Amino acid sequence: MDKRIIPLIMCGGAGTRLWPASREVRPKQFLPLFGA
């Protein structure tokens, strides 16, 4: 299987679109994406 690293920049804002997954104890930059 071909695994590639795809950079994703998540910056700015309060992260309200990712709420309730994004909380103070688990900021949006530490959320698992795409089942990873």
Gaussian input, Z-matrix of N, CA and C with variables (Angstrom, degrees):
# hf/3-21g

backbone

0 1
 N
 C     1     B1
 C     2     B2     1     A1
 N     3     B3     2     A2     1     D1
 C     4     B4     3     A3     2     D2
 C     5     B5     4     A4     3     D3
 N     6     B6     5     A5     4     D4
 C     7     B7     6     A6     5     D5
 C     8     B8     7     A7     6     D6
 N     9     B9     8     A8     7     D7
 C    10    B10     9     A9     8     D8
 C    11    B11    10    A10     9     D9
 N    12    B12    11    A11    10    D10
 C    13    B13    12    A12    11    D11
 C    14    B14    13    A13    12    D12
 N    15    B15    14    A14    13    D13
 C    16    B16    15    A15    14    D14
 C    17    B17    16    A16    15    D15
 N    18    B18    17    A17    16    D16
 C    19    B19    18    A18    17    D17
 C    20    B20    19    A19    18    D18
 N    21    B21    20    A20    19    D19
 C    22    B22    21    A21    20    D20
 C    23    B23    22    A22    21    D21
 N    24    B24    23    A23    22    D22
 C    25    B25    24    A24    23    D23
 C    26    B26    25    A25    24    D24
 N    27    B27    26    A26    25    D25
 C    28    B28    27    A27    26    D26
 C    29    B29    28    A28    27    D27
 N    30    B30    29    A29    28    D28
 C    31    B31    30    A30    29    D29
 C    32    B32    31    A31    30    D30
 N    33    B33    32    A32    31    D31
 C    34    B34    33    A33    32    D32
 C    35    B35    34    A34    33    D33
 N    36    B36    35    A35    34    D34
 C    37    B37    36    A36    35    D35
 C    38    B38    37    A37    36    D36
 N    39    B39    38    A38    37    D37
 C    40    B40    39    A39    38    D38
 C    41    B41    40    A40    39    D39
 N    42    B42    41    A41    40    D40
 C    43    B43    42    A42    41    D41
 C    44    B44    43    A43    42    D42
 N    45    B45    44    A44    43    D43
 C    46    B46    45    A45    44    D44
 C    47    B47    46    A46    45    D45
 N    48    B48    47    A47    46    D46
 C    49    B49    48    A48    47    D47
 C    50    B50    49    A49    48    D48
 N    51    B51    50    A50    49    D49
 C    52    B52    51    A51    50    D50
 C    53    B53    52    A52    51    D51
 N    54    B54    53    A53    52    D52
 C    55    B55    54    A54    53    D53
 C    56    B56    55    A55    54    D54
 N    57    B57    56    A56    55    D55
 C    58    B58    57    A57    56    D56
 C    59    B59    58    A58    57    D57
 N    60    B60    59    A59    58    D58
 C    61    B61    60    A60    59    D59
 C    62    B62    61    A61    60    D60
 N    63    B63    62    A62    61    D61
 C    64    B64    63    A63    62    D62
 C    65    B65    64    A64    63    D63
 N    66    B66    65    A65    64    D64
 C    67    B67    66    A66    65    D65
 C    68    B68    67    A67    66    D66
 N    69    B69    68    A68    67    D67
 C    70    B70    69    A69    68    D68
 C    71    B71    70    A70    69    D69
 N    72    B72    71    A71    70    D70
 C    73    B73    72    A72    71    D71
 C    74    B74    73    A73    72    D72
 N    75    B75    74    A74    73    D73
 C    76    B76    75    A75    74    D74
 C    77    B77    76    A76    75    D75
 N    78    B78    77    A77    76    D76
 C    79    B79    78    A78    77    D77
 C    80    B80    79    A79    78    D78
 N    81    B81    80    A80    79    D79
 C    82    B82    81    A81    80    D80
 C    83    B83    82    A82    81    D81
 N    84    B84    83    A83    82    D82
 C    85    B85    84    A84    83    D83
 C    86    B86    85    A85    84    D84
 N    87    B87    86    A86    85    D85
 C    88    B88    87    A87    86    D86
 C    89    B89    88    A88    87    D87
 N    90    B90    89    A89    88    D88
 C    91    B91    90    A90    89    D89
 C    92    B92    91    A91    90    D90
 N    93    B93    92    A92    91    D91
 C    94    B94    93    A93    92    D92
 C    95    B95    94    A94    93    D93
 N    96    B96    95    A95    94    D94
 C    97    B97    96    A96    95    D95
 C    98    B98    97    A97    96    D96
 N    99    B99    98    A98    97    D97
 C   100   B100    99    A99    98    D98
 C   101   B101   100   A100    99    D99
 N   102   B102   101   A101   100   D100
 C   103   B103   102   A102   101   D101
 C   104   B104   103   A103   102   D102
 N   105   B105   104   A104   103   D103
 C   106   B106   105   A105   104   D104
 C   107   B107   106   A106   105   D105

   B1=1.4433
   B2=1.5311
   B3=1.3073
   B4=1.4602
   B5=1.5213
   B6=1.3256
   B7=1.4647
   B8=1.5190
   B9=1.3084
   B10=1.4539
   B11=1.5131
   B12=1.3092
   B13=1.4565
   B14=1.5164
   B15=1.3172
   B16=1.4563
   B17=1.5238
   B18=1.3386
   B19=1.4604
   B20=1.5264
   B21=1.3165
   B22=1.4577
   B23=1.5148
   B24=1.3191
   B25=1.4601
   B26=1.5218
   B27=1.3301
   B28=1.4675
   B29=1.5242
   B30=1.3162
   B31=1.4545
   B32=1.5219
   B33=1.2990
   B34=1.4508
   B35=1.5119
   B36=1.2970
   B37=1.4532
   B38=1.5170
   B39=1.3181
   B40=1.4649
   B41=1.5134
   B42=1.3182
   B43=1.4559
   B44=1.5143
   B45=1.3169
   B46=1.4644
   B47=1.5204
   B48=1.3211
   B49=1.4669
   B50=1.5210
   B51=1.3280
   B52=1.4557
   B53=1.5302
   B54=1.3254
   B55=1.4494
   B56=1.5176
   B57=1.2877
   B58=1.4629
   B59=1.5212
   B60=1.3269
   B61=1.4705
   B62=1.5270
   B63=1.3319
   B64=1.4584
   B65=1.5238
   B66=1.2979
   B67=1.4618
   B68=1.5165
   B69=1.3247
   B70=1.4627
   B71=1.5317
   B72=1.3341
   B73=1.4686
   B74=1.5285
   B75=1.3369
   B76=1.4756
   B77=1.5292
   B78=1.3416
   B79=1.4624
   B80=1.5261
   B81=1.3189
   B82=1.4643
   B83=1.5253
   B84=1.3334
   B85=1.4598
   B86=1.5271
   B87=1.3390
   B88=1.4614
   B89=1.5237
   B90=1.3202
   B91=1.4581
   B92=1.5267
   B93=1.3290
   B94=1.4627
   B95=1.5308
   B96=1.3095
   B97=1.4593
   B98=1.5173
   B99=1.3000
   B100=1.4638
   B101=1.5237
   B102=1.3323
   B103=1.4557
   B104=1.5186
   B105=1.3273
   B106=1.4767
   B107=1.5089
   A1=108.92
   A2=115.95
   A3=122.04
   A4=109.02
   A5=116.19
   A6=120.42
   A7=108.25
   A8=114.90
   A9=120.36
   A10=109.06
   A11=116.22
   A12=121.86
   A13=107.29
   A14=115.92
   A15=121.53
   A16=107.82
   A17=117.82
   A18=119.95
   A19=111.24
   A20=115.33
   A21=121.81
   A22=107.69
   A23=116.94
   A24=121.28
   A25=108.49
   A26=115.36
   A27=121.32
   A28=106.71
   A29=116.44
   A30=118.18
   A31=110.65
   A32=113.91
   A33=121.55
   A34=114.21
   A35=115.20
   A36=121.09
   A37=113.86
   A38=114.68
   A39=121.19
   A40=112.16
   A41=118.22
   A42=120.99
   A43=113.30
   A44=117.65
   A45=120.60
   A46=112.71
   A47=118.86
   A48=120.22
   A49=111.92
   A50=116.90
   A51=120.71
   A52=111.64
   A53=117.99
   A54=121.28
   A55=108.01
   A56=123.09
   A57=128.42
   A58=114.29
   A59=118.78
   A60=119.51
   A61=111.25
   A62=116.51
   A63=121.21
   A64=109.06
   A65=116.07
   A66=122.37
   A67=109.33
   A68=116.67
   A69=121.07
   A70=111.03
   A71=117.39
   A72=120.32
   A73=112.11
   A74=118.15
   A75=122.04
   A76=108.58
   A77=117.06
   A78=120.98
   A79=112.34
   A80=116.04
   A81=120.91
   A82=113.74
   A83=118.04
   A84=118.77
   A85=112.66
   A86=118.35
   A87=121.65
   A88=112.73
   A89=118.62
   A90=121.84
   A91=110.51
   A92=117.53
   A93=119.31
   A94=110.07
   A95=116.74
   A96=121.14
   A97=110.23
   A98=117.16
   A99=123.43
   A100=112.51
   A101=117.14
   A102=121.19
   A103=114.22
   A104=116.75
   A105=119.82
   A106=111.20
   D1=136.10
   D2=-179.12
   D3=-87.52
   D4=111.26
   D5=177.37
   D6=-105.35
   D7=124.20
   D8=178.79
   D9=-116.63
   D10=150.73
   D11=173.57
   D12=-94.09
   D13=123.32
   D14=179.44
   D15=-115.98
   D16=111.87
   D17=-179.14
   D18=-67.72
   D19=141.87
   D20=178.64
   D21=-137.18
   D22=121.46
   D23=-178.93
   D24=-100.40
   D25=117.89
   D26=177.58
   D27=-116.35
   D28=104.93
   D29=-176.44
   D30=-142.13
   D31=160.06
   D32=175.03
   D33=77.11
   D34=159.99
   D35=176.32
   D36=76.88
   D37=179.97
   D38=-177.81
   D39=-95.21
   D40=-5.02
   D41=-179.72
   D42=76.30
   D43=24.34
   D44=-176.21
   D45=-68.15
   D46=-25.39
   D47=178.17
   D48=-72.03
   D49=-21.67
   D50=178.24
   D51=-96.77
   D52=1.47
   D53=177.64
   D54=-72.42
   D55=140.30
   D56=9.60
   D57=-91.42
   D58=3.30
   D59=-179.87
   D60=-65.19
   D61=-38.37
   D62=-179.62
   D63=-90.36
   D64=118.12
   D65=178.65
   D66=-129.44
   D67=175.07
   D68=179.46
   D69=-60.79
   D70=-36.77
   D71=-178.59
   D72=-79.07
   D73=-18.14
   D74=178.69
   D75=-140.59
   D76=84.03
   D77=-178.60
   D78=-62.53
   D79=162.15
   D80=-174.49
   D81=-59.64
   D82=-29.08
   D83=-179.70
   D84=-71.46
   D85=-10.27
   D86=178.58
   D87=-109.50
   D88=9.07
   D89=178.77
   D90=-78.56
   D91=139.10
   D92=175.34
   D93=-71.66
   D94=135.66
   D95=-179.24
   D96=-116.72
   D97=145.71
   D98=174.57
   D99=56.88
   D100=36.15
   D101=177.99
   D102=72.66
   D103=13.97
   D104=-178.48
   D105=-79.69

